[in-house]
Amino acid sequence: MGWMQDETGLDKCAANYVPLTPLSFLARAADIFPDREMIVHGDLRQSYAETFARVSRLAGALAGAGVMPGDVVSTLLPNVPAHMEATFGVPACGAVLNTINIRLDVDTVAYILDHSQAKLMLVDSQFLPLAMAARDLMTGPRPLVIEVPDPQAGIKGIGEQTDYESFLLTGAPDFPWIWPKDEWESLALNYTSGTTGRPKGVVYHHRGAYLNVMGQVVGWRMQLFPRLLTISPLFHCNGWCHTWMIPVLGGTLVACRDVTARNIFAAIADEKVTHFGGAPIVLNLLVNAPEGDRRAFDQTVEVMTAGAPPAPATLARIERMGFNITQVYGLTETYGPGLESMWLPDWDGLPGDDRSARKARQGVTMAHLEPVGVVDADLLPVRRDGVTQGEIVFRGNGVMKGYYRNPEATEKAFKGGWFHSEDIAVQHPDGHIQIADRAKDIIISGGENVSSVEVEGALMHHPAVNLCAVVAMPDETWGEVPCAFVELRECATVEAAELIRFMRERLAGFKTPKRVVFQELPKTSTGKIQKFELRKIAATLSAK
């Protein structure tokens, strides 16, 4: 018998096995980097020791308010320190963190609160009216609301709810964290943008977030003490897991509440920012910034971009400004980044256009995942010729647990032992994957997914509309915006501006069509609208 076949006494125990969790990153950093800055927001400078104590207070306050392990705590917060503290504090009391998109309409926020069965809600003062209106629309038990003012941004508290700082005082700075007994325990609940109707709740586990962090540290070639500007919303894939990542390296999170070119350049110059992640719209913002908003800086800023394929011309221009771009690709269901556009030394001598074209590809599998595939309908790999199209599929520890309270959608997503992205791509001979099309007519506007089905459904409520179709229209600022093509009812009249106002009352601003075109819709013999024809028209409209 070989020695590996006799494992008597080789069992898991406290000495050799601890469930993986990103909570450990902050606990470690507070011990070895206690005096280093962890959070910067305006004049606020908060060390690791201070952050650890505040996170502990938050966890204790939540427990004191009746939040039990496994309960859901929601946030409606921009990128502010309280959001960073909640990223650790909510799971530190055993609860599940649910970050809600601050750009959503009241009906969708109410749906998420009901579906998640949120027990408590942390809400920025600016978005408190939205939260309370959504709370009034709920059909189930309503969460306790804690108001979070932002004095650094001049956002004063309304004062009708318990404020965040008072709430923290009800918790102890030495509250003993509730660590997961199993790394498969739920850590976060993130809702998709609802590309096929109602948003689905994506459940993260502690193990997946831990490994995603490690994969990004490797893929982004990070060293100790980075200073990361929080441009990617903390409500989107938990900020691509970057808040959990920074303590690994003793780095600093620089809050960015309002994403403007002036604010970004100021943070890079004044706070010596070295990293940030954001959608290609942010790159366009910087490239097209007026001279008065720009600031000189000496360091190379490492940028991770995702959300839509950036234009090669944009990549070429921004790299000349002192930014090094790493494109990544992923979904809410993969904790954010899962592919990275890995740069190889052999490409260093490529001319500008070829260089930017290489960087425009979505990339290769990141280290924490099993090989990402591009497969045909039979789940067989497509040819790596850069031409043959297939669906991007994922497998590994960086894939969600499933969709909360939606077993049918979970089963469909995991068909055949893969997570199906429903994004169409090609794979090049060197293994790099490049998106060729977007399934189900998803419109990606400013990094946010917009469901054409949802927009069409809202538009059809107008009495003058007989038939409509919504497609993506290219936009210099947002990458893409919705464009609506409308057939009116017989004898009906309505102006485009009226339809846009009608939609704005029913949908979040980024989902509202920016242009309405009145015409007969092209259809197949069976009556199906030919959206590919409408996309061609929309592409010509964008230039006008």
C-alpha positions in Angstrom: 0.0 0.0 0.0 1.4 3.4 -1.0 1.8 5.9 1.8 -0.7 8.3 0.2 -3.4 5.6 0.5 -3.2 5.5 4.3 -4.5 8.8 5.5 -5.3 7.8 9.1 -5.4 10.9 11.3 -5.0 13.2 8.3 -8.2 15.1 9.0 -9.2 18.7 9.0 -8.8 20.4 12.3 -8.4 23.9 13.8 -4.7 23.8 13.1 -4.8 23.0 9.4 -8.1 24.3 8.1 -9.9 27.6 8.3 -12.8 28.6 6.0 -11.7 31.2 3.5 -13.3 34.6 3.9 -12.3 38.1 2.8 -13.1 39.3 6.4 -9.6 37.9 7.3 -8.0 40.5 5.1 -9.1 43.4 7.2 -8.4 41.6 10.5 -4.8 40.9 9.3 -4.3 44.4 8.0 -5.5 46.1 11.2 -2.9 44.0 13.1 0.1 44.6 10.9 -0.8 48.1 9.3 -2.7 49.7 12.2 -1.6 53.2 11.5 -1.6 53.2 7.8 -4.5 55.1 6.0 -7.2 52.7 4.9 -9.9 55.2 3.9 -9.7 58.8 2.5 -12.7 61.0 1.9 -12.2 64.7 1.6 -10.6 65.8 4.9 -11.3 62.4 6.5 -8.2 60.2 7.1 -9.1 56.8 8.7 -6.5 54.3 9.7 -6.8 50.5 9.6 -7.1 50.4 13.4 -9.9 53.0 13.3 -11.7 51.2 10.5 -11.5 47.9 12.2 -13.0 49.4 15.4 -15.8 51.1 13.4 -16.5 47.9 11.5 -16.7 46.0 14.8 -19.1 48.6 16.1 -21.3 48.3 13.0 -21.4 44.5 13.4 -22.3 44.9 17.1 -24.9 47.5 16.3 -26.5 45.3 13.7 -26.6 42.4 16.1 -28.1 44.6 18.7 -30.8 45.8 16.3 -31.9 42.2 15.9 -30.0 41.2 12.7 -29.2 37.5 12.9 -26.7 35.4 11.0 -28.2 34.8 7.5 -30.4 37.9 7.6 -30.0 40.4 4.7 -28.8 44.0 5.3 -29.3 46.3 2.4 -27.5 49.5 1.4 -28.5 52.4 -0.8 -25.2 54.3 -0.7 -22.7 55.8 -3.2 -19.0 55.3 -2.8 -18.6 56.7 0.7 -16.7 55.4 3.8 -19.9 53.9 5.4 -20.3 51.7 2.3 -16.7 50.5 2.7 -17.3 49.8 6.4 -20.6 47.9 5.6 -18.7 45.7 3.1 -16.9 44.2 6.1 -19.3 45.1 9.0 -22.4 43.4 7.6 -20.7 39.9 7.1 -18.8 40.4 10.4 -22.1 39.9 12.3 -23.0 36.9 10.1 -25.4 38.8 7.9 -25.6 38.9 4.1 -24.7 42.2 2.4 -27.2 43.5 -0.3 -25.9 46.6 -2.1 -28.7 48.3 -4.1 -28.0 50.4 -7.2 -28.7 54.0 -6.4 -29.8 54.7 -10.0 -32.7 52.3 -9.9 -36.4 53.4 -10.0 -38.5 53.2 -6.9 -40.5 50.1 -8.0 -37.3 48.1 -8.6 -35.9 49.1 -5.2 -39.1 48.0 -3.6 -39.0 44.7 -5.4 -35.4 44.0 -4.3 -36.2 44.9 -0.6 -39.2 42.5 -0.7 -37.4 39.7 -2.6 -34.3 39.9 -0.4 -36.4 40.1 2.8 -34.0 42.8 4.0 -34.0 43.3 7.8 -32.2 46.7 7.9 -31.1 49.3 5.4 -28.3 51.8 5.4 -29.3 54.8 3.3 -27.4 57.9 2.2 -29.3 61.1 3.0 -29.5 62.0 -0.7 -31.3 58.8 -1.5 -33.5 58.7 1.6 -36.6 59.9 -0.2 -36.1 57.0 -2.7 -35.7 54.5 0.0 -38.7 55.6 2.0 -40.9 55.6 -1.1 -39.7 52.1 -2.0 -40.3 51.0 1.6 -43.9 52.3 1.3 -44.4 50.1 -1.8 -43.2 46.9 -0.2 -45.7 44.1 0.4 -43.7 42.3 3.0 -42.0 43.3 6.3 -40.3 46.7 6.0 -36.6 47.1 7.0 -35.4 49.4 9.7 -33.7 52.4 8.0 -30.5 54.0 9.2 -29.6 57.4 7.6 -26.1 58.0 6.5 -25.3 61.7 6.0 -22.1 62.7 4.2 -20.7 65.9 5.7 -17.5 65.7 3.5 -19.8 66.1 0.5 -22.1 68.6 2.2 -24.9 66.1 2.3 -26.7 66.9 5.6 -29.0 64.5 7.4 -32.8 64.8 7.2 -33.1 63.6 10.8 -36.2 61.5 10.6 -34.3 58.2 11.0 -31.5 57.1 13.4 -28.3 58.5 12.0 -25.3 56.2 11.2 -22.9 57.6 13.8 -25.4 57.3 16.6 -26.2 53.8 15.4 -22.5 52.9 15.6 -22.3 54.0 19.2 -24.8 51.2 20.1 -22.1 48.7 19.1 -18.8 47.9 20.8 -15.4 48.3 19.2 -14.4 44.9 20.5 -17.5 43.1 19.2 -16.4 39.5 18.4 -16.9 38.9 14.7 -19.0 36.0 13.7 -16.8 34.1 11.3 -18.2 31.7 8.8 -18.2 28.1 9.9 -18.3 27.1 6.2 -16.7 29.1 3.4 -19.8 28.2 1.3 -21.9 30.4 3.6 -23.5 33.3 1.8 -21.6 36.6 1.9 -23.4 39.0 -0.4 -26.6 39.2 -2.5 -26.2 41.3 -5.6 -29.1 41.9 -8.0 -28.6 41.9 -11.7 -29.8 44.8 -13.9 -32.9 42.8 -14.9 -31.9 42.2 -18.5 -34.9 39.8 -18.9 -37.4 41.5 -16.7 -37.2 41.5 -12.9 -33.6 41.5 -11.6 -32.2 38.2 -10.2 -30.4 38.0 -6.9 -26.9 36.6 -7.3 -25.6 34.9 -4.2 -21.8 35.1 -3.4 -20.0 32.8 -0.9 -17.0 33.7 1.2 -14.7 31.4 -0.7 -15.5 32.9 -4.1 -14.9 36.5 -2.9 -11.6 35.5 -1.2 -10.3 33.8 -4.4 -11.5 36.6 -6.7 -9.5 39.0 -4.6 -6.4 36.9 -5.0 -6.9 36.5 -8.7 -7.1 40.2 -9.2 -4.0 40.9 -7.1 -2.1 38.6 -9.4 -3.7 39.7 -12.7 -3.3 43.4 -11.9 0.3 42.9 -10.9 -0.2 44.7 -7.6 2.4 45.5 -5.0 2.2 46.7 -1.4 0.4 50.0 -0.5 -1.6 50.8 -3.6 -4.0 53.8 -3.5 -7.2 52.9 -5.2 -9.8 55.4 -6.3 -13.3 53.9 -5.9 -14.9 54.7 -9.2 -16.5 51.4 -9.9 -19.7 51.5 -7.8 -19.7 49.6 -4.6 -23.2 48.5 -5.4 -22.0 46.7 -8.6 -20.4 43.4 -7.8 -19.3 44.9 -4.5 -17.1 47.3 -6.3 -15.6 44.4 -8.3 -14.4 43.0 -4.9 -11.8 45.8 -4.6 -12.9 46.9 -1.1 -12.1 43.4 0.1 -8.9 43.4 -1.9 -7.1 46.6 -0.8 -6.4 45.4 2.8 -4.4 42.4 1.4 -1.7 44.9 0.4 -2.2 47.5 3.2 -3.5 49.9 0.6 -5.8 52.9 0.7 -9.3 53.4 -0.6 -9.9 56.9 -1.8 -13.7 57.6 -1.9 -15.1 59.0 -5.1 -18.8 60.0 -4.5 -19.2 61.9 -7.8 -17.4 60.6 -10.8 -16.3 63.6 -12.8 -13.1 64.2 -14.7 -12.2 67.1 -12.3 -12.6 64.8 -9.3 -10.6 62.0 -10.8 -7.7 64.2 -11.9 -7.7 65.9 -8.5 -7.5 62.6 -6.6 -4.7 61.3 -8.9 -2.7 64.5 -8.3 -3.5 65.2 -4.7 -4.0 61.7 -3.2 -1.4 60.0 -5.5 -3.9 57.4 -6.7 -2.2 54.5 -8.4 -5.2 52.3 -9.3 -8.9 52.5 -10.2 -11.5 50.4 -12.0 -14.3 51.7 -14.1 -16.4 51.4 -17.3 -15.0 52.7 -20.6 -17.2 55.8 -20.1 -14.7 56.8 -17.5 -11.9 56.6 -20.0 -13.9 58.7 -22.4 -14.5 61.2 -19.6 -10.8 61.6 -19.0 -9.8 61.7 -22.7 -12.4 64.4 -23.5 -11.8 66.4 -20.3 -11.4 70.2 -20.8 -8.0 71.6 -19.9 -9.4 73.3 -16.8 -10.3 69.9 -15.3 -7.0 68.3 -15.9 -4.1 68.0 -13.4 -0.5 66.9 -14.0 0.7 63.7 -12.2 4.0 61.8 -12.2 2.9 58.2 -11.5 1.5 55.7 -14.0 -2.1 54.9 -13.1 -3.2 51.3 -13.5 -6.7 51.2 -14.8 -9.0 48.1 -14.9 -11.9 48.6 -17.3 -15.0 46.5 -18.0 -18.7 46.9 -18.8 -18.4 47.3 -22.6 -15.6 46.8 -25.1 -13.6 50.1 -25.1 -12.8 51.6 -28.5 -9.2 51.0 -29.6 -8.9 54.7 -30.4 -9.8 55.6 -26.8 -7.3 53.1 -25.4 -4.5 54.6 -27.6 -5.3 58.2 -26.5 -5.6 57.5 -22.8 -2.4 55.5 -22.5 -0.5 58.5 -23.8 -1.9 60.5 -20.9 -0.2 58.3 -18.3 -2.7 55.5 -17.8 -2.0 51.8 -18.3 -5.2 49.9 -19.2 -6.1 46.3 -18.3 -9.4 45.3 -19.8 -11.3 42.6 -17.8 -14.6 40.9 -18.5 -17.0 39.3 -16.1 -20.6 39.4 -14.8 -22.3 39.9 -11.5 -22.5 36.1 -11.4 -18.7 35.8 -11.5 -17.9 38.3 -8.7 -16.9 40.8 -11.4 -13.7 40.2 -13.3 -13.1 36.7 -14.7 -11.1 37.4 -17.9 -8.1 39.7 -18.2 -6.4 41.2 -21.3 -3.0 39.9 -20.3 -0.2 41.8 -22.0 2.7 39.7 -23.3 6.3 41.1 -23.7 6.4 40.1 -27.3 3.8 42.7 -28.1 5.8 45.7 -26.7 7.0 46.7 -30.1 3.7 46.7 -31.8 2.6 50.0 -33.5 -0.1 52.1 -31.8 -3.2 50.7 -33.6 -2.1 47.1 -33.3 -1.3 47.6 -29.6 -4.7 49.1 -28.8 -6.5 46.4 -30.8 -4.8 43.8 -28.7 -5.8 45.6 -25.5 -9.4 45.8 -26.7 -9.8 42.1 -26.4 -11.5 40.8 -23.3 -8.7 38.4 -22.5 -7.7 35.0 -20.9 -8.9 33.2 -17.8 -7.9 34.8 -14.5 -5.9 32.6 -12.1 -8.8 31.9 -9.6 -11.1 30.3 -12.2 -11.0 27.1 -14.2 -10.4 27.7 -17.9 -13.2 29.9 -19.4 -14.6 28.4 -22.6 -16.2 29.6 -25.8 -18.5 26.8 -26.8 -21.1 25.9 -29.4 -24.6 24.6 -28.8 -23.3 21.2 -27.8 -20.9 22.7 -25.2 -17.9 21.8 -27.4 -15.1 24.4 -27.8 -15.2 26.5 -30.9 -12.2 26.8 -33.2 -9.6 29.3 -32.0 -9.5 31.2 -35.2 -10.8 34.6 -34.1 -13.9 34.1 -36.4 -16.0 31.2 -35.2 -18.5 32.4 -32.6 -19.8 30.7 -29.5 -21.0 31.4 -26.0 -18.7 32.4 -23.1 -19.1 29.8 -20.3 -17.5 29.8 -16.8 -16.6 27.1 -14.3 -14.8 27.3 -10.9 -14.8 28.8 -7.4 -15.4 32.3 -8.8 -18.9 31.5 -9.9 -22.0 32.4 -7.8 -23.9 29.9 -5.6 -27.0 30.6 -7.7 -29.9 32.9 -8.0 -31.7 33.6 -4.7 -35.2 32.1 -4.5 -35.1 31.2 -8.2 -34.2 27.6 -8.7 -35.4 27.5 -12.3 -33.1 30.3 -13.4 -30.2 28.7 -11.5 -30.7 25.4 -13.2 -30.8 27.1 -16.6 -27.7 29.1 -15.9 -25.7 26.0 -14.8 -26.9 23.7 -17.6 -24.3 21.1 -18.6 -22.0 22.0 -15.7 -21.1 25.4 -16.9 -22.3 28.9 -16.0 -23.8 30.3 -19.2 -23.0 34.0 -19.7 -25.2 34.3 -22.8 -22.5 36.6 -24.3 -21.3 35.7 -27.8 -17.5 35.7 -28.5 -14.7 34.4 -30.6 -11.4 33.0 -29.4 -8.1 33.9 -31.0 -5.3 31.4 -31.7 -3.4 32.7 -28.6 -6.4 31.9 -26.4 -7.6 35.5 -25.9 -11.4 35.8 -26.0 -13.2 38.7 -27.7 -16.9 39.5 -27.5 -18.5 39.5 -30.9 -22.1 40.3 -29.9 -24.4 40.7 -26.9 -27.1 38.1 -26.4 -30.7 39.2 -25.8 -30.1 42.7 -27.1 -28.6 43.9 -23.8 -27.7 47.6 -24.0 -24.7 48.6 -21.9 -25.0 52.2 -21.0 -22.2 53.7 -18.8 -21.3 50.2 -17.5 -25.0 49.4 -16.5 -27.0 46.8 -18.3 -30.3 47.9 -19.8 -33.0 45.4 -20.8 -34.6 46.3 -24.1 -37.5 44.1 -23.1 -38.1 46.2 -19.9 -37.9 49.5 -21.8 -40.2 48.2 -24.5 -42.7 47.0 -21.9 -42.8 50.4 -20.3 -43.1 52.2 -23.6 -46.0 50.1 -24.6 -48.0 51.6 -21.8 -48.4 54.8 -23.7 -51.8 54.9 -25.4 -50.4 56.2 -28.7 -47.9 53.4 -29.1 -48.9 50.4 -31.2 -45.5 48.6 -31.5 -42.0 49.4 -30.5 -38.4 48.1 -30.4 -35.5 49.4 -28.4 -31.8 48.9 -29.5 -28.5 50.3 -28.6 -27.4 53.6 -30.2 -23.7 54.5 -29.9 -22.9 57.5 -27.7 -19.6 59.3 -27.2 -20.3 59.7 -23.4 -22.1 56.6 -22.3 -20.8 54.1 -24.9 -24.4 53.1 -25.7 -27.8 54.6 -25.0 -31.3 53.2 -25.7 -32.9 54.3 -28.9 -36.6 53.5 -29.4 -38.3 52.8 -32.7 -42.1 53.3 -32.5 -45.1 52.5 -34.6 -48.1 54.6 -33.6 -51.7 53.5 -33.4 -53.8 54.6 -36.3 -54.7 58.3 -36.1 -52.6 58.7 -32.9 -50.1 61.5 -32.6 -47.4 62.1 -30.1 -44.1 64.0 -30.0 -40.8 62.2 -29.2 -40.2 64.5 -26.3 -43.5 63.5 -24.7 -42.6 59.8 -25.0 -39.2 60.4 -23.4 -40.9 62.3 -20.5 -43.4 59.4 -20.2 -40.5 56.9 -19.9 -38.5 59.0 -17.5 -41.4 58.8 -15.0 -41.3 55.0 -15.1 -37.7 54.0 -15.5 -34.3 54.9 -14.1 -32.6 57.7 -16.1 -30.0 55.4 -17.7 -32.8 53.1 -19.0 -34.8 56.0 -20.6 -34.4 56.2 -24.5 -32.4 59.2 -25.6 -33.9 59.2 -29.0 -37.3 58.1 -30.5 -37.7 57.3 -34.2 -41.2 57.0 -35.7 -41.4 54.4 -38.5 -42.8 51.1 -39.5 -40.7 48.4 -37.9 -39.0 45.8 -40.2 -40.4 42.3 -39.6 -39.9 38.7 -40.7 -42.6 36.8 -42.4 -43.7 35.5 -39.0 -43.9 39.0 -37.6 -40.7 39.0 -35.6 -39.1 42.5 -35.4 -35.7 42.5 -37.1 -33.6 44.4 -34.6 -30.4 44.0 -36.6 -31.9 46.3 -39.2 -32.8 48.8 -36.5 -29.3 48.7 -35.1 -27.9 49.8 -38.5 -30.3 52.8 -38.5 -29.4 53.6 -34.9 -25.7 53.6 -35.8 -26.2 56.3 -38.4 -28.3 58.4 -36.1 -25.6 58.5 -33.4 -23.4 60.6 -35.6 -26.0 63.3 -36.1 
